[in-house]
């Protein structure tokens, strides 16, 4: 595992020798203080008659209940949990520009109340609709004009993507990469960083935030110019990986020999969605079974799973300097891992059609292994036949291993251990998809990225791993 100290000691060197000093200054300026408080000390938040935790404006987000029904015949009883409902579609936008002969992205040193280490590298714009329409009565969202309205720049990537289906109810954000038109005014909280440097910094624990990783996962790993970062000048919605006549040649070229045909991939995923035996629905938080609300938390009676807590926040570099809000606090770090095979003409990763109760269609493509806690599968559907292989201690087979943070604006110190592991010889007999369990498939990286471009096909953990696959090997 790359520790923060070890990773930062080597990662801040060339080619961006000024990064370390800029980052140290931004950490000092952030002045982030997060204090747990009782729910009654959350101004503008209250519990409704149904027990839901909501903001007085009716905006931002709410905490309500989720009921999950499994197979009706002989299946387990329904299970309940709290869930975050945020129907607004936010913007996660990266500005990219050619500087010194290579693509650079404009990143923000952003403080979030749930962040480990206070500030992390966020996209140029990371804002909910409530934030950028200034419901909080705070400052304007910087650089938003490059992503919205008629004056925005050249759109290179534009797709709707889901977020954690275990904790959110059908949440989506708009992931965008834009080449700006004209000069971009600089601000101390922002810095142009070479794309290859950002990819190297992915190996540093808790530095590149989830939203940046999500957008990076939409980019081709080999992109060395702004032109190569573009997936289409037309709308991504016009492209279809299920049709050979897609709008963008780079998407069409993603389907290479020795890999499933486009229609078979989409049919496999649709089959998984159609055959999913789950049914999910929202229920009042007061009706959630097996959970108890106290003055300071909403927690599972079993003592496992996450908690809902309340915090008071002070931040020196945010649009609003002080506020209070609920956060979802996991019990510990999770695990997300790709098994890969680098041998043969085309390197491939093993993916799973993964069921999560908060996803819109319940099923999206996820990692080989995905646990919400690294102590083991938290629910039966998290378990899989390749779990032990992903946890190997054989460092010669580990291509990537870092603990990275999840959404710091809604989760408190949520982290996932991300791993890419070369599969051992035990999988030699399973390199043919026909021999795999029905919910697994081998995909090339270009194939997986082509599905990412379509939106709402690849979950956020797999998109993070896709970004991590582009990280150069450590020195």
C-alpha positions, 0 to 999 in steps of 0.5 A: 500500500502506498502511504500518504507520506511515501507517495507524496515524498516521490510524487511531488517531484518533476515534471511539476516542481512547484506543486508541493509548495502550492499544495502546502500553501493551499492546505494552510489556507483551507483552515478546515474544521469539522466538529460532530454535533447533535442533530438539534444543532443543525440549523436549517435541517430538521426531521419531518413527521415521517422521520426524514432528515431534510433541509428547510429549502427543500434543496440540497439533499435529504436522508430517507429510507430504502427498502430492498426486496430480494427474490420472492421465492425462498429469498431473504426478507426485505432489508432496510437502510437509510439512503441519501436522496439528491435528485439534482444533477450536478456538474463535474467539469475538467478544463483541459488545455495544451500547455508546454506541448502536452495536455494540462487540466485545471484542478482545484484544491478543494476542502470538503467536510468529509475529506481525509486530510482536509483538501484534495484535488477536485475537478475545475468545477464540482458543484450541485445545482443548489450550489451553483444556483447559490441557494446557500447564498454564498459565492459564485462557482468559479469557471462554471461559464466554461461548462454551461450556456452558449459561451462554453468551450469545446466539449470533449467529454459529456456524459451522465454518470451514477454514483455509489448505489449502496448509499445514494438513491439514483444519483447522477452527475454530469461528467464533462471535459472542456477545452476553454475558448480564450484565456482562463483567469487564474485563482490561487486555489486552482492550478494547471497540472499536466495530465501525466502528473495527475495520473501519477498522483493517483498513487498517492493516498487521499490526494485525487478526489473521487469526482476527479477520478470519475472524469479521468475515467472518461478519458483514453489512458493513452491521451497525450494531446488535447485532440486525443482527449476528445471522444466526440465533437458531437453529443455523446448521446449520438454515439452507440456502442451497440451500433457499428456506425457510432458517431465517434471513430475512437469509440468504434475502434475500441472494439478490437479483435479477441473481444466480444462484439458490441451487441453482445456486451450491451445484451449481456448487461441488459440481460443482467438488468432484466434478470435482477430479482431485486425490487427497491422503493423509498420508505419514510426514515421512521419506518426503516427497520433495524436502525435507531436514531439517537441525538447524535446518529442514526445507526444499525442495531447490529453495529455494522454498516454506516451511520448518519451523523451531523457536523458543523463546518468552518472552511477558509476557502469555500463559497460559504465559510460556515455551515452544518450538514448531515454526513454518511459515515462508513464503518471503515474503508471498502475494497474495489479491485480489477483482476487483469490479464496482460498476456496475449495480444490484448490486455483485459480486465475482469468486470462484473455486472454488479447489483446495487439498490440505489442504481437507477437500473439496479445493475451496472458494470463494476469491478471484479471485487467490490466491498463496502468494507474491507473486512469482507462482503457486507451483503451476500451480493458483494461476495464473489469467487475471485475475492481471495485472488484480489487480496493477494499479498504477492507484490509482483502481481499487484499493478496498483494499490492505494487507498483513495477517498470517496465523496467528501461532500456527503460521506465522512472519511469514506475511503476505498482500497483500489487495487489492480492485480494480475490474475494468477494461473488459476484463471487460465481455464476461465479466459473464455467468457463462456466458462465464467459465471454469468455475471462476469466478463473480460473486457479490454480497457478501450471497450470499458471506456467506450461503455463509460462514454455512454453514461450510466453503464459503468459504476463509480468504483470501476470508473475510478479503477479505469483512471488508476489503470492509466497511472504510470508505474512507480519509480 
